[in-house]
């Protein structure tokens, strides 16, 4: 028996068949996930700014925590920018397709 055979894969709850979405529902779901991602980026930046400001004021003295938070915020922002670039590239590629 091959461990990679499709017969051995059990569907998870996320993989179960769902009702078909309308175009409007799909657009709304995409917009909500995009908005959530942008809010996560913003929240990470705000937390980093708050900790950096608190360190500068002398309210906290854990430099490691501040640096880790700043690095996390930077990585989240870089990831968001890369996803945005890939989305624009995909859109441009779709627009170049001939139907």
The 8 nearest C-alpha neighbors of each residue, nearest first, counted from 0:
[[1, 2, 4, 3, 7, 6, 5, 8],
 [2, 0, 3, 4, 7, 5, 6, 8],
 [3, 1, 4, 0, 7, 5, 6, 8],
 [4, 2, 1, 5, 7, 8, 6, 0],
 [5, 3, 6, 1, 2, 7, 8, 0],
 [4, 6, 7, 8, 3, 2, 9, 1],
 [5, 7, 4, 8, 9, 3, 2, 1],
 [8, 6, 5, 4, 9, 2, 3, 1],
 [9, 7, 5, 6, 10, 4, 3, 11],
 [8, 10, 7, 11, 6, 5, 14, 12],
 [11, 9, 14, 15, 8, 12, 13, 16],
 [10, 12, 14, 13, 9, 15, 8, 16],
 [11, 13, 15, 14, 10, 16, 9, 17],
 [14, 12, 11, 15, 10, 16, 17, 9],
 [15, 13, 11, 12, 10, 16, 17, 9],
 [16, 14, 12, 13, 17, 10, 11, 9],
 [15, 17, 14, 18, 13, 12, 19, 10],
 [18, 16, 15, 19, 14, 20, 13, 12],
 [17, 19, 20, 16, 21, 15, 24, 25],
 [18, 20, 17, 21, 16, 25, 24, 22],
 [21, 19, 24, 25, 18, 22, 23, 17],
 [20, 22, 24, 23, 25, 19, 26, 18],
 [21, 23, 25, 24, 26, 20, 27, 19],
 [22, 24, 26, 21, 25, 27, 20, 28],
 [25, 23, 27, 21, 26, 22, 20, 28],
 [24, 26, 28, 22, 27, 23, 20, 29],
 [27, 25, 23, 29, 24, 28, 30, 22],
 [26, 28, 24, 30, 25, 29, 23, 31],
 [29, 27, 25, 31, 30, 26, 24, 32],
 [30, 28, 26, 32, 31, 27, 33, 25],
 [29, 31, 27, 33, 28, 32, 34, 26],
 [32, 30, 34, 28, 33, 29, 35, 27],
 [33, 31, 35, 29, 34, 30, 36, 28],
 [32, 34, 30, 36, 31, 35, 29, 37],
 [33, 35, 31, 37, 32, 36, 30, 38],
 [36, 34, 32, 38, 33, 37, 31, 39],
 [35, 37, 39, 33, 38, 34, 32, 40],
 [36, 38, 40, 34, 39, 35, 41, 33],
 [37, 39, 41, 35, 36, 40, 42, 34],
 [40, 38, 36, 42, 37, 41, 43, 35],
 [41, 39, 37, 43, 38, 42, 76, 75],
 [40, 42, 38, 44, 39, 43, 45, 37],
 [41, 43, 45, 39, 44, 40, 38, 46],
 [44, 42, 72, 40, 46, 41, 45, 39],
 [45, 43, 47, 41, 72, 42, 46, 48],
 [46, 44, 48, 42, 47, 43, 49, 41],
 [47, 45, 49, 43, 48, 44, 42, 50],
 [46, 48, 69, 44, 50, 45, 49, 68],
 [47, 49, 45, 51, 46, 50, 52, 44],
 [50, 48, 46, 52, 47, 51, 53, 45],
 [49, 51, 53, 47, 52, 48, 65, 54],
 [52, 50, 54, 48, 53, 49, 47, 65],
 [51, 53, 55, 49, 54, 50, 48, 56],
 [52, 54, 50, 56, 58, 55, 51, 59],
 [53, 55, 57, 51, 59, 52, 56, 58],
 [56, 54, 52, 53, 57, 51, 58, 59],
 [57, 55, 53, 54, 58, 52, 59, 51],
 [58, 56, 54, 55, 59, 53, 60, 52],
 [57, 59, 53, 56, 54, 60, 55, 52],
 [60, 58, 54, 57, 53, 61, 56, 50],
 [59, 61, 62, 54, 57, 58, 53, 63],
 [62, 60, 63, 64, 59, 65, 54, 66],
 [61, 63, 65, 64, 60, 66, 54, 59],
 [64, 62, 66, 65, 61, 67, 68, 60],
 [63, 65, 67, 66, 62, 61, 68, 50],
 [64, 66, 62, 68, 63, 67, 50, 69],
 [65, 67, 69, 63, 68, 64, 70, 62],
 [68, 66, 70, 64, 69, 65, 63, 71],
 [67, 69, 71, 65, 66, 70, 47, 64],
 [70, 68, 66, 47, 72, 67, 71, 65],
 [69, 71, 73, 67, 72, 68, 66, 74],
 [72, 70, 68, 74, 73, 69, 67, 75],
 [73, 71, 43, 69, 75, 44, 70, 74],
 [72, 74, 70, 76, 71, 75, 77, 69],
 [73, 75, 77, 71, 76, 72, 78, 70],
 [74, 76, 72, 78, 73, 77, 40, 71],
 [75, 77, 79, 73, 78, 74, 40, 72],
 [78, 76, 74, 80, 79, 75, 73, 81],
 [77, 79, 81, 75, 76, 80, 74, 82],
 [80, 78, 76, 82, 77, 81, 83, 75],
 [79, 81, 83, 77, 78, 82, 84, 76],
 [80, 82, 84, 78, 83, 79, 77, 85],
 [83, 81, 85, 79, 84, 80, 86, 78],
 [82, 84, 80, 86, 81, 85, 79, 87],
 [85, 83, 81, 87, 82, 86, 88, 80],
 [84, 86, 88, 82, 83, 87, 89, 81],
 [87, 85, 89, 83, 88, 84, 82, 90],
 [86, 88, 90, 84, 89, 85, 91, 83],
 [87, 89, 85, 91, 86, 90, 92, 84],
 [90, 88, 92, 86, 87, 91, 85, 93],
 [89, 91, 87, 93, 92, 88, 86, 94],
 [92, 90, 94, 88, 93, 89, 87, 95],
 [91, 93, 89, 95, 90, 94, 88, 96],
 [94, 92, 90, 96, 95, 91, 89, 88],
 [93, 95, 91, 92, 96, 90, 97, 89],
 [94, 96, 92, 93, 91, 97, 90, 98],
 [97, 95, 93, 94, 98, 92, 91, 90],
 [96, 98, 95, 94, 93, 92, 91, 90],
 [97, 96, 95, 94, 93, 92, 91, 90]]
